[in-house]
Amino acid sequence: MEHATQVRLARTLLDHVESGAPLRNDAVASVPARNYTDAEHLAAETARVLGPLPQMVALTGDVPNPGSYVVRELPGASVVVARDTDGAVHASVNACRHRGARVVEDRGTGRRLTCPYHSWTYRPDGTLAGIPDAESFAGFDADGCRLPQLPVAEVAGTIWVVPDGTGSLDADRVRRELGPFVDDFEAIATADHAHWRNRRFELDLNWKLVVDTFLEPYHLGSLHRDSVGPYFHSNLCTIDQHGDHVREVLPRRTITELRELAEEEWDLISRSTVVYSLFPATVFVIQMDRIETWRVRPVEGDPGRCIADLDFYIHPERLQERSERYWERNWELTVGTVLDEDFTAMAGVQANLAAGHLDRLSFGRNEPALTIFHHALAARVGEAP
């Protein structure tokens, strides 16, 4: 985040801390409970939002070198994101052209992607490289064989893919749609952060509840009062919007230390958590010493289940500055807080919604990012919020 932006946001946050008044919308908002429980609504979200819109699926640190690859599970497809020898990134459907097996799993580095079923091999750009016992496939168009390609673009250390393969995607489009947030990602050297660890969560709740939990600090002082809550000013934030994407800055208690410094010395990143809702289904979090991403997708046909993936990315210099135990503690705190507190609470919400105990969910004036996210979804799906 550029320093001028940090100063502007810090001034606003310090004013809110001094007054004790949260940022507020003009009016209370709400969404129908069925948006979280209805299979037809989920189908519409998938067809009109989760499938055709670009999603941020990885960082440069996931595929840092030629031959690096990482597998991402997206709505409707398992996708291999790989970097070729020229440094370009490709997104290929993870389905061998022989018998349809997944070509690779997880992440790795190699000159070729090798299917475990019959050892057909592919280059990072998805073109076929080799067939064992090629004579038995006389007449097969090996030269024209390629893993299906999906639109992909890499911008400021982030990698975007269109899951259903429709339309086109390039860096210019991503830059336009991210707007000033591109400057934020470049300023923190997102492209230089290395992948450190990941974990997958299979959850009994609607995919939107994962995003929802990151979009308001109202719950910090209650749900997280014995974990991360004491580090933050509860119910205080700033919100900036560009298109359907949102930046939310949550001030830590240490933000008041800025008053003792000249503005040219202000460092907001070390005294806040910056949360980006990268529409539709990725949450990008800048912590004081790392980046977290939370990617979420629904279980097909089941509005009450989803899968969320957490990844930590750490700049190599910071990784060396801190002990292994430090990073382990931060990982354990993050996983424990979100799993035992946020996701446990959201599972209870989902159960109550499924039982029909609420007709609508309400968003207070102090929860503006939730209103922005759900209004954007409603506009894309073609329904009133």
HELIX and SHEET records of a PDB file:
HELIX    1   1 HIS A    3  SER A   19  1                                  17    
HELIX    2   2 ALA A   33  TYR A   36  5                                   4    
HELIX    3   3 ALA A   39  GLU A   45  1                                   7    
HELIX    4   4 THR A   46  LEU A   50  3                                   5    
HELIX    5   5 THR A   60  ASP A   62  5                                   3    
HELIX    6   6 ALA A  134  PHE A  137  5                                   4    
HELIX    7   7 ALA A  171  LEU A  178  1                                   8    
HELIX    8   8 PHE A  181  ALA A  187  1                                   7    
HELIX    9   9 THR A  190  ASP A  192  5                                   3    
HELIX   10  10 TRP A  207  PHE A  214  1                                   8    
HELIX   11  11 GLY A  229  TYR A  231  5                                   3    
HELIX   12  12 ARG A  253  GLU A  260  5                                   8    
HELIX   13  13 GLU A  263  GLU A  265  5                                   3    
HELIX   14  14 ILE A  269  ARG A  271  5                                   3    
HELIX   15  15 PRO A  316  GLU A  321  1                                   6    
HELIX   16  16 GLU A  324  THR A  337  1                                  14    
HELIX   17  17 VAL A  338  PHE A  343  3                                   6    
HELIX   18  18 THR A  344  ALA A  354  1                                  11    
HELIX   19  19 PRO A  368  VAL A  381  1                                  14    
SHEET    1   A 2 ALA A  29  PRO A  32  0                                        
SHEET    2   A 2 ARG A 360  PHE A 363 -1                                        
SHEET    1   B 3 GLN A  55  LEU A  59  0                                        
SHEET    2   B 3 THR A 158  VAL A 161 -1                                        
SHEET    3   B 3 VAL A 152  VAL A 155 -1                                        
SHEET    1   C 4 VAL A  89  VAL A  93  0                                        
SHEET    2   C 4 ALA A  77  ARG A  83 -1                                        
SHEET    3   C 4 SER A  68  LEU A  74 -1                                        
SHEET    4   C 4 ARG A 107  THR A 109 -1                                        
SHEET    1   D 3 LEU A 113  THR A 114  0                                        
SHEET    2   D 3 THR A 121  TYR A 122 -1                                        
SHEET    3   D 3 LEU A 128  GLY A 130 -1                                        
SHEET    1   E 7 ALA A 194  LEU A 203  0                                        
SHEET    2   E 7 ASP A 302  ILE A 314 -1                                        
SHEET    3   E 7 ILE A 291  VAL A 299 -1                                        
SHEET    4   E 7 THR A 282  ILE A 286 -1                                        
SHEET    5   E 7 SER A 272  LEU A 278 -1                                        
SHEET    6   E 7 HIS A 245  PRO A 251 -1                                        
SHEET    7   E 7 THR A 238  HIS A 242 -1                                        
END                                                                             
